[in-house]
Amino acid sequence: MPLDFCHPQAPHKKLRMPEWFVSSLMLDRALDAIVRRVKKLDRGHDIPYLAGYSQDGKTIYIDRHMPKMMKFRGREVDTDRFLILHEEVEKTLIDQLDLHYLHAHQIATRAEEAAVRAAGIRWRDYDRFMQKFVKRIGDEHLTRVPANLDLKPYRDEHDFDLLKRMQAAIERGKTPPGIDAARIKRALDRHAPELKHRLKEMVRKR
């Protein structure tokens, strides 16, 4: 597994460098530590949305068609480590803190973005590269999915789509007879921050 550790053996020492450089270096070291703790990395399956994890969290899955490297300004960048970071953070937040997938996903995405930027890569270039290989639920190319893939994120994605349709119906003033639109709206408002963010993400990625 190409882990591209920045310091597999070197001890931590106080560095006399600009703070921004030290912060980026320390984030890269933290990323190394997380990647080293992965028990198993599997790249032999079709995985919706590029990467995922097993139900027990012991295996990180990366889609078999996802390239291991991307070219950025004349250098090759190992992208596996960023995907691993995202999945490990997300799975830990869901299992250990009982966070909803949408909340865990937002935090994991911020961690992934910070690690990408710390590596000197523009997020929009990284994200554009990733989107070229995304497979979605129902994709005809999903022919080899692992039996122990944790499906909670995909169930929650479906829940998000339902919330989006409910919000649209309320805004149009079209709700089924007997349904308290105000009560539904209050419930949707509790999910407004992540809902708005995901809608903006979807528009940006079209």
Secondary structure, DSSP 4 states (H G I P E B T S, - for coil): -----S-SSPPP----S-HHHHHHHHHHHHHHHHHHT-SEEE-SS--TTSEEEBTTS-EEEE-TTS-SEEEETTEEEE-HHHHHHHHHHHHHHHHHH---HHHHHHHHHHHHHHHHHHTT--HHHHHHHHHTT---TT-TT-----TTB--HHHHHHHHHHHHHHHHHHHHTT---TT--HHHHHHHHHHTHHHHHHHHHHHHHH-
